């Protein structure tokens, strides 16, 4: 009985080891090469993403559609290109079209004051950025509109699960590398020591120049709790969302295949659209004729009838309605 018990315990222990190995293998399979590179280069993605978030706060603070908006978009594209180079992903040819379109929309946004155009431009920029990301990380040659919309929604929703990635990647990076580089500590110490020195120097320079004093006073008046909170929220939001989007894209969890769900006969849709097109063409021609007739004082419609461009039945009743002034064609 004791021998059987020992054998059973040994077998269960082996099964536990095997199951543990299986779990490790599953976890390893879910980590793509890009995910591993992102963890290994946290010293790049962490600081660069933070600087990108600070740049966003600088460009968009109380200036959502000003001249700094295209500069922010240019910075976004630079951050995107640098991230791809660090992940060893080659920029695809089709990405150039998206980048140029994004920059042109950014220029168009600060050149107009209409809120409707600004809103549509920003919506177009958002969709183009999402399409640029999907086109770079996935094979989208066979994708249709529905696949793009579904993939964008999946990318946005599933990225919420990656918001904690900066902490986990940073922890894994510093655990592997050991102690933090001494240069980082010296840099932080230098910032702490420089702050009071900069304040004293700014006070001395302000007393020597009136223009510099005005600039310093305006800056000190800007430092308010509301403004500081606004900047902190903007930096925090873009830092975590940018890192989370990149992290989820590196997983390549969005399926690339597109299911063919077409079941109906295309002739039916073609017939319906053809009839609607003919109706719209007739309506457009009629509107053009009526506008020209109104501009010519009713002479244009008579000329059209003489040339036989309208049916004879319509030309017989081409006089204007006395109540509305609209020609009665039929």
C-alpha positions as a Markdown table, in Angstrom:
| # | Residue | x | y | z |
|---|---|---|---|---|
| 1 | Unk | 0.0 | 0.0 | 0.0 |
| 2 | Unk | 2.8 | 2.4 | 0.8 |
| 3 | Unk | 4.5 | 1.6 | -2.5 |
| 4 | Unk | 1.3 | 2.3 | -4.4 |
| 5 | Unk | 0.9 | 5.6 | -2.5 |
| 6 | Unk | 4.4 | 6.7 | -3.4 |
| 7 | Unk | 3.9 | 5.8 | -7.1 |
| 8 | Unk | 0.6 | 7.7 | -7.2 |
| 9 | Unk | 2.2 | 10.8 | -5.6 |
| 10 | Unk | 5.1 | 10.6 | -8.0 |
| 11 | Unk | 2.8 | 10.3 | -11.0 |
| 12 | Unk | 0.6 | 13.2 | -9.9 |
| 13 | Unk | 3.8 | 15.3 | -9.3 |
| 14 | Unk | 5.0 | 14.4 | -12.8 |
| 15 | Unk | 1.6 | 15.4 | -14.2 |
| 16 | Unk | 1.8 | 18.7 | -12.4 |
| 17 | Unk | 5.2 | 19.4 | -13.9 |
| 18 | Unk | 3.9 | 18.4 | -17.4 |
| 19 | Unk | 0.9 | 20.6 | -17.0 |
| 20 | Unk | 3.1 | 23.5 | -15.8 |
| 21 | Unk | 5.3 | 23.0 | -18.8 |
| 22 | Unk | 2.2 | 23.1 | -21.1 |
| 23 | Unk | 1.1 | 26.4 | -19.5 |
| 24 | Unk | 4.6 | 27.9 | -20.1 |
| 25 | Unk | 4.5 | 26.7 | -23.7 |
| 26 | Unk | 1.1 | 28.3 | -24.3 |
| 27 | Unk | 2.3 | 31.6 | -22.8 |
| 28 | Unk | 5.4 | 31.5 | -25.0 |
| 29 | Unk | 3.3 | 30.9 | -28.1 |
| 30 | Unk | 1.2 | 34.0 | -27.4 |
| 31 | Unk | 4.3 | 36.2 | -27.3 |
| 32 | Unk | 5.3 | 37.2 | -30.8 |
| 33 | Unk | 8.7 | 38.4 | -31.8 |
| 34 | Unk | 7.5 | 42.0 | -31.7 |
| 35 | Unk | 6.2 | 41.6 | -28.1 |
| 36 | Unk | 9.5 | 40.2 | -27.0 |
| 37 | Unk | 11.4 | 43.1 | -28.7 |
| 38 | Unk | 9.1 | 45.6 | -27.0 |
| 39 | Unk | 9.9 | 44.1 | -23.6 |
| 40 | Unk | 13.6 | 44.0 | -24.3 |
| 41 | Unk | 13.6 | 47.6 | -25.5 |
| 42 | Unk | 11.5 | 49.1 | -22.7 |
| 43 | Unk | 14.4 | 51.6 | -22.2 |
| 44 | Unk | 13.3 | 53.0 | -25.6 |
| 45 | Unk | 9.5 | 52.6 | -25.7 |
| 46 | Unk | 9.0 | 53.9 | -22.2 |
| 47 | Unk | 10.9 | 57.3 | -22.4 |
| 48 | Unk | 10.0 | 57.9 | -26.1 |
| 49 | Unk | 6.3 | 57.3 | -25.5 |
| 50 | Unk | 6.4 | 59.6 | -22.5 |
| 51 | Unk | 8.1 | 62.3 | -24.6 |
| 52 | Unk | 5.5 | 61.8 | -27.2 |
| 53 | Unk | 2.7 | 62.3 | -24.6 |
| 54 | Unk | 4.4 | 65.5 | -23.4 |
| 55 | Unk | 4.7 | 66.8 | -27.0 |
| 56 | Unk | 0.9 | 66.1 | -27.4 |
| 57 | Unk | 0.1 | 68.1 | -24.3 |
| 58 | Unk | 2.3 | 71.0 | -25.5 |
| 59 | Unk | 0.7 | 71.0 | -29.0 |
| 60 | Unk | -3.0 | 70.5 | -28.0 |
| 61 | Unk | -3.3 | 72.4 | -24.7 |
| 62 | Unk | -6.1 | 74.9 | -25.3 |
| 63 | Unk | -5.3 | 74.7 | -29.0 |
| 64 | Unk | -7.1 | 71.7 | -30.5 |
| 65 | Unk | -7.2 | 72.9 | -34.1 |
| 66 | Unk | -4.4 | 75.6 | -34.2 |
| 67 | Unk | -1.2 | 75.7 | -36.1 |
| 68 | Unk | 0.4 | 73.2 | -33.7 |
| 69 | Unk | -2.1 | 70.5 | -34.8 |
| 70 | Unk | -0.1 | 69.4 | -38.0 |
| 71 | Unk | 3.1 | 69.4 | -35.9 |
| 72 | Unk | 1.5 | 67.0 | -33.5 |
| 73 | Unk | 0.5 | 64.8 | -36.4 |
| 74 | Unk | 4.0 | 64.9 | -37.8 |
| 75 | Unk | 5.3 | 63.9 | -34.3 |
| 76 | Unk | 2.8 | 61.1 | -34.3 |
| 77 | Unk | 4.1 | 59.7 | -37.6 |
| 78 | Unk | 7.7 | 60.1 | -36.3 |
| 79 | Unk | 6.8 | 58.1 | -33.2 |
| 80 | Unk | 5.2 | 55.5 | -35.4 |
| 81 | Unk | 8.2 | 55.2 | -37.7 |
| 82 | Unk | 10.7 | 55.0 | -34.8 |
| 83 | Unk | 8.6 | 52.3 | -33.1 |
| 84 | Unk | 8.6 | 50.2 | -36.2 |
| 85 | Unk | 12.4 | 50.5 | -36.7 |
| 86 | Unk | 12.9 | 49.4 | -33.1 |
| 87 | Unk | 10.5 | 46.4 | -33.6 |
| 88 | Unk | 12.4 | 45.6 | -36.9 |
| 89 | Unk | 9.3 | 46.0 | -39.0 |
| 90 | Unk | 9.8 | 47.4 | -42.5 |
| 91 | Unk | 7.5 | 50.3 | -43.5 |
| 92 | Unk | 5.1 | 49.2 | -46.3 |
| 93 | Unk | 4.7 | 51.0 | -49.5 |
| 94 | Unk | 1.0 | 51.7 | -49.0 |
| 95 | Unk | 1.8 | 53.5 | -45.7 |
| 96 | Unk | 3.1 | 56.6 | -47.5 |
| 97 | Unk | -0.4 | 57.4 | -48.8 |
| 98 | Unk | -1.8 | 57.3 | -45.3 |
| 99 | Unk | 0.9 | 59.6 | -44.0 |
| 100 | Unk | 0.6 | 62.2 | -46.7 |
| 101 | Unk | -3.2 | 62.2 | -46.3 |
| 102 | Unk | -2.9 | 62.7 | -42.5 |
| 103 | Unk | -0.5 | 65.6 | -42.8 |
| 104 | Unk | -2.7 | 67.3 | -45.5 |
| 105 | Unk | -5.8 | 67.0 | -43.2 |
| 106 | Unk | -3.8 | 68.5 | -40.4 |
| 107 | Unk | -2.9 | 71.5 | -42.5 |
| 108 | Unk | -6.5 | 71.8 | -43.6 |
| 109 | Unk | -7.7 | 71.7 | -40.0 |
| 110 | Unk | -5.8 | 74.8 | -38.9 |
| 111 | Unk | -6.6 | 76.7 | -42.1 |
| 112 | Unk | -10.3 | 76.6 | -41.4 |
| 113 | Unk | -12.6 | 77.9 | -38.6 |
| 114 | Unk | -15.7 | 75.9 | -39.4 |
| 115 | Unk | -16.4 | 73.4 | -36.6 |
| 116 | Unk | -18.1 | 70.9 | -39.0 |
| 117 | Unk | -15.0 | 70.7 | -41.2 |
| 118 | Unk | -12.7 | 70.5 | -38.2 |
| 119 | Unk | -14.7 | 67.7 | -36.8 |
| 120 | Unk | -14.8 | 65.8 | -40.0 |
| 121 | Unk | -11.0 | 66.3 | -40.5 |
| 122 | Unk | -10.2 | 65.0 | -37.1 |
| 123 | Unk | -12.5 | 62.0 | -37.6 |
| 124 | Unk | -10.8 | 61.3 | -40.9 |
| 125 | Unk | -7.3 | 61.6 | -39.3 |
| 126 | Unk | -8.4 | 59.1 | -36.6 |
| 127 | Unk | -9.6 | 56.6 | -39.1 |
| 128 | Unk | -6.5 | 57.0 | -41.3 |
| 129 | Unk | -4.2 | 56.5 | -38.3 |
| 130 | Unk | -6.1 | 53.3 | -37.4 |
| 131 | Unk | -5.9 | 52.1 | -41.0 |
| 132 | Unk | -2.2 | 52.9 | -41.1 |
| 133 | Unk | -1.6 | 50.8 | -38.0 |
| 134 | Unk | -3.6 | 47.9 | -39.3 |
| 135 | Unk | -2.0 | 48.1 | -42.7 |
| 136 | Unk | 1.4 | 48.0 | -41.2 |
| 137 | Unk | 1.0 | 45.1 | -38.8 |
| 138 | Unk | -1.4 | 43.0 | -40.9 |
| 139 | Unk | -2.0 | 41.9 | -44.5 |
| 140 | Unk | -5.0 | 44.0 | -45.4 |
| 141 | Unk | -5.0 | 43.5 | -49.2 |
| 142 | Unk | -8.2 | 41.4 | -49.2 |
| 143 | Unk | -10.0 | 43.4 | -46.4 |
| 144 | Unk | -13.3 | 45.1 | -47.1 |
| 145 | Unk | -15.1 | 47.9 | -45.3 |
| 146 | Unk | -16.7 | 45.7 | -42.8 |
| 147 | Unk | -13.4 | 44.0 | -41.9 |
| 148 | Unk | -11.7 | 47.4 | -41.4 |
| 149 | Unk | -14.5 | 48.7 | -39.1 |
| 150 | Unk | -14.6 | 45.5 | -37.1 |
| 151 | Unk | -10.8 | 45.5 | -36.8 |
| 152 | Unk | -10.7 | 49.1 | -35.7 |
| 153 | Unk | -13.3 | 48.4 | -33.0 |
| 154 | Unk | -11.4 | 45.3 | -31.8 |
| 155 | Unk | -8.2 | 47.3 | -31.7 |
| 156 | Unk | -9.7 | 50.0 | -29.6 |
| 157 | Unk | -11.6 | 47.8 | -27.2 |
| 158 | Unk | -8.9 | 45.1 | -26.7 |
| 159 | Unk | -6.2 | 47.7 | -26.1 |
| 160 | Unk | -7.9 | 48.5 | -22.7 |
| 161 | Unk | -6.5 | 45.2 | -21.6 |
| 162 | Unk | -3.0 | 46.4 | -22.3 |
| 163 | Unk | -3.1 | 49.5 | -20.1 |
| 164 | Unk | -1.0 | 47.8 | -17.5 |
| 165 | Unk | 1.7 | 46.9 | -19.9 |
| 166 | Unk | 4.1 | 49.7 | -19.1 |
| 167 | Unk | 4.3 | 48.5 | -15.5 |
| 168 | Unk | 4.8 | 44.8 | -16.4 |
| 169 | Unk | 7.3 | 45.5 | -19.1 |
| 170 | Unk | 9.2 | 47.9 | -16.9 |
| 171 | Unk | 9.3 | 45.4 | -14.1 |
| 172 | Unk | 10.5 | 42.6 | -16.3 |
| 173 | Unk | 13.1 | 44.9 | -17.9 |
| 174 | Unk | 14.6 | 46.1 | -14.7 |
| 175 | Unk | 14.5 | 42.6 | -13.2 |
| 176 | Unk | 16.5 | 41.2 | -16.2 |
| 177 | Unk | 18.9 | 44.1 | -16.4 |
| 178 | Unk | 19.4 | 44.3 | -12.6 |
| 179 | Unk | 20.0 | 47.7 | -11.1 |
| 180 | Unk | 19.0 | 50.9 | -12.9 |
| 181 | Unk | 21.8 | 52.6 | -14.8 |
| 182 | Unk | 23.7 | 55.1 | -12.7 |
| 183 | Unk | 23.4 | 57.7 | -15.4 |
| 184 | Unk | 19.6 | 57.7 | -15.0 |
| 185 | Unk | 20.0 | 58.5 | -11.3 |
| 186 | Unk | 22.5 | 61.2 | -11.9 |
| 187 | Unk | 20.2 | 62.7 | -14.5 |
| 188 | Unk | 17.3 | 62.8 | -12.0 |
| 189 | Unk | 19.5 | 64.2 | -9.3 |
| 190 | Unk | 20.7 | 66.9 | -11.8 |
| 191 | Unk | 17.1 | 67.9 | -12.5 |
| 192 | Unk | 16.4 | 68.2 | -8.7 |
| 193 | Unk | 19.5 | 70.3 | -8.1 |
| 194 | Unk | 18.9 | 72.5 | -11.2 |
| 195 | Unk | 15.3 | 73.5 | -10.3 |
| 196 | Unk | 16.2 | 76.0 | -7.5 |
| 197 | Unk | 19.2 | 77.3 | -9.5 |
| 198 | Unk | 16.9 | 78.0 | -12.5 |
| 199 | Unk | 14.4 | 79.8 | -10.3 |
| 200 | Unk | 17.1 | 82.0 | -8.8 |
| 201 | Unk | 18.6 | 82.8 | -12.2 |
| 202 | Unk | 15.1 | 83.6 | -13.6 |
| 203 | Unk | 14.5 | 86.0 | -10.8 |
| 204 | Unk | 17.8 | 87.8 | -11.4 |
| 205 | Unk | 17.2 | 88.1 | -15.1 |
| 206 | Unk | 13.7 | 89.4 | -14.6 |
| 207 | Unk | 15.0 | 92.2 | -12.6 |
| 208 | Unk | 17.4 | 93.2 | -15.4 |
| 209 | Unk | 15.0 | 93.1 | -18.4 |
| 210 | Unk | 11.3 | 94.2 | -18.5 |
| 211 | Unk | 10.4 | 92.0 | -21.4 |
| 212 | Unk | 11.8 | 88.9 | -19.8 |
| 213 | Unk | 10.1 | 89.9 | -16.5 |
| 214 | Unk | 6.7 | 90.1 | -18.4 |
| 215 | Unk | 7.3 | 86.6 | -19.9 |
| 216 | Unk | 8.3 | 85.2 | -16.6 |
| 217 | Unk | 5.3 | 86.7 | -14.9 |
| 218 | Unk | 2.9 | 85.3 | -17.5 |
| 219 | Unk | 4.4 | 81.9 | -17.1 |
| 220 | Unk | 4.1 | 82.0 | -13.3 |
| 221 | Unk | 0.5 | 83.1 | -13.7 |
| 222 | Unk | -0.1 | 80.1 | -16.0 |
| 223 | Unk | 1.0 | 77.7 | -13.3 |
| 224 | Unk | -2.4 | 77.0 | -11.7 |
| 225 | Unk | -3.8 | 73.8 | -10.3 |
| 226 | Unk | -6.3 | 73.6 | -13.1 |
| 227 | Unk | -3.7 | 73.9 | -15.9 |
| 228 | Unk | -1.3 | 71.5 | -14.2 |
| 229 | Unk | -4.1 | 68.9 | -13.8 |
| 230 | Unk | -5.1 | 69.3 | -17.4 |
| 231 | Unk | -1.5 | 68.7 | -18.6 |
| 232 | Unk | -1.1 | 65.7 | -16.3 |
| 233 | Unk | -4.3 | 64.1 | -17.5 |
| 234 | Unk | -3.3 | 64.6 | -21.2 |
| 235 | Unk | 0.2 | 63.2 | -20.7 |
| 236 | Unk | -1.1 | 60.2 | -18.7 |
| 237 | Unk | -3.9 | 59.5 | -21.2 |
| 238 | Unk | -1.7 | 59.5 | -24.3 |
| 239 | Unk | 1.2 | 57.7 | -22.7 |
| 240 | Unk | -0.9 | 54.7 | -21.6 |
| 241 | Unk | -3.1 | 54.6 | -24.8 |
| 242 | Unk | -0.1 | 54.8 | -27.1 |
| 243 | Unk | 1.8 | 52.1 | -25.3 |
| 244 | Unk | -1.3 | 49.9 | -25.1 |
| 245 | Unk | -2.1 | 50.2 | -28.8 |
| 246 | Unk | 1.5 | 49.3 | -29.8 |
| 247 | Unk | 1.5 | 46.4 | -27.3 |
| 248 | Unk | -1.8 | 45.0 | -28.7 |
| 249 | Unk | -0.7 | 45.4 | -32.3 |
| 250 | Unk | 2.5 | 43.5 | -31.5 |
| 251 | Unk | 0.4 | 40.5 | -30.4 |
| 252 | Unk | -1.1 | 40.3 | -33.9 |
| 253 | Unk | -4.3 | 38.9 | -32.4 |
| 254 | Unk | -6.6 | 40.2 | -35.2 |
| 255 | Unk | -7.3 | 37.5 | -37.8 |
| 256 | Unk | -6.3 | 38.5 | -41.3 |
| 257 | Unk | -8.7 | 36.2 | -43.2 |
| 258 | Unk | -12.0 | 37.6 | -44.5 |
| 259 | Unk | -15.0 | 35.4 | -44.6 |
| 260 | Unk | -17.1 | 35.6 | -47.8 |
| 261 | Unk | -20.6 | 36.2 | -46.5 |
| 262 | Unk | -22.1 | 37.0 | -49.9 |
| 263 | Unk | -25.2 | 34.8 | -50.5 |
| 264 | Unk | -27.5 | 36.9 | -52.7 |
| 265 | Unk | -27.5 | 37.3 | -56.5 |
| 266 | Unk | -25.5 | 40.5 | -57.5 |
| 267 | Unk | -27.8 | 41.1 | -60.5 |
| 268 | Unk | -30.6 | 42.1 | -58.1 |
| 269 | Unk | -28.5 | 44.8 | -56.5 |
| 270 | Unk | -27.2 | 46.0 | -59.9 |
| 271 | Unk | -30.7 | 46.4 | -61.3 |
| 272 | Unk | -31.9 | 48.4 | -58.3 |
| 273 | Unk | -28.8 | 50.7 | -58.3 |
| 274 | Unk | -29.2 | 51.2 | -62.1 |
| 275 | Unk | -32.8 | 52.3 | -61.8 |
| 276 | Unk | -31.9 | 54.6 | -58.9 |
| 277 | Unk | -29.0 | 56.1 | -61.0 |
| 278 | Unk | -31.3 | 56.8 | -63.9 |
| 279 | Unk | -33.8 | 58.5 | -61.6 |
| 280 | Unk | -31.0 | 60.6 | -60.0 |
| 281 | Unk | -29.7 | 61.5 | -63.5 |
| 282 | Unk | -33.1 | 62.6 | -64.6 |
| 283 | Unk | -33.5 | 64.7 | -61.5 |
| 284 | Unk | -30.0 | 66.3 | -61.9 |
| 285 | Unk | -30.7 | 67.2 | -65.6 |
| 286 | Unk | -34.1 | 68.7 | -64.6 |
| 287 | Unk | -32.5 | 70.8 | -61.9 |
| 288 | Unk | -29.8 | 72.1 | -64.3 |
| 289 | Unk | -32.5 | 73.0 | -67.0 |
| 290 | Unk | -34.7 | 74.8 | -64.4 |
| 291 | Unk | -31.8 | 76.8 | -63.1 |
| 292 | Unk | -30.7 | 77.9 | -66.5 |
| 293 | Unk | -34.3 | 78.7 | -67.4 |
| 294 | Unk | -34.7 | 80.9 | -64.4 |
| 295 | Unk | -31.4 | 82.7 | -65.2 |
| 296 | Unk | -32.5 | 83.3 | -68.8 |
| 297 | Unk | -36.0 | 84.5 | -67.9 |
| 298 | Unk | -37.8 | 81.4 | -69.3 |
| 299 | Unk | -36.1 | 81.6 | -72.8 |
| 300 | Unk | -33.8 | 78.6 | -72.2 |
| 301 | Unk | -36.7 | 76.1 | -71.7 |
| 302 | Unk | -38.3 | 77.2 | -74.9 |
| 303 | Unk | -35.0 | 76.7 | -76.7 |
| 304 | Unk | -34.6 | 73.2 | -75.3 |
| 305 | Unk | -38.2 | 72.4 | -76.4 |
| 306 | Unk | -37.5 | 73.6 | -80.0 |
| 307 | Unk | -34.4 | 71.4 | -80.2 |
| 308 | Unk | -36.3 | 68.4 | -79.1 |
| 309 | Unk | -34.3 | 67.7 | -75.9 |
| 310 | Unk | -37.6 | 67.4 | -73.9 |
| 311 | Unk | -40.6 | 65.2 | -74.6 |
| 312 | Unk | -43.3 | 66.8 | -76.7 |
| 313 | Unk | -45.8 | 66.3 | -73.9 |
| 314 | Unk | -43.6 | 68.3 | -71.6 |
| 315 | Unk | -43.1 | 71.1 | -74.1 |
| 316 | Unk | -46.8 | 71.6 | -74.5 |
| 317 | Unk | -47.2 | 72.5 | -70.9 |
| 318 | Unk | -43.9 | 74.4 | -70.4 |
| 319 | Unk | -45.6 | 77.6 | -69.2 |
| 320 | Unk | -44.9 | 78.6 | -65.6 |
| 321 | Unk | -47.4 | 77.9 | -62.9 |
| 322 | Unk | -48.9 | 81.3 | -61.9 |
| 323 | Unk | -49.0 | 80.3 | -58.3 |
| 324 | Unk | -45.4 | 79.0 | -57.8 |
| 325 | Unk | -43.6 | 80.3 | -60.9 |
| 326 | Unk | -42.3 | 76.8 | -61.6 |
| 327 | Unk | -42.6 | 75.6 | -65.2 |
| 328 | Unk | -45.2 | 72.8 | -65.7 |
| 329 | Unk | -43.4 | 70.3 | -67.8 |
| 330 | Unk | -46.0 | 67.6 | -67.8 |
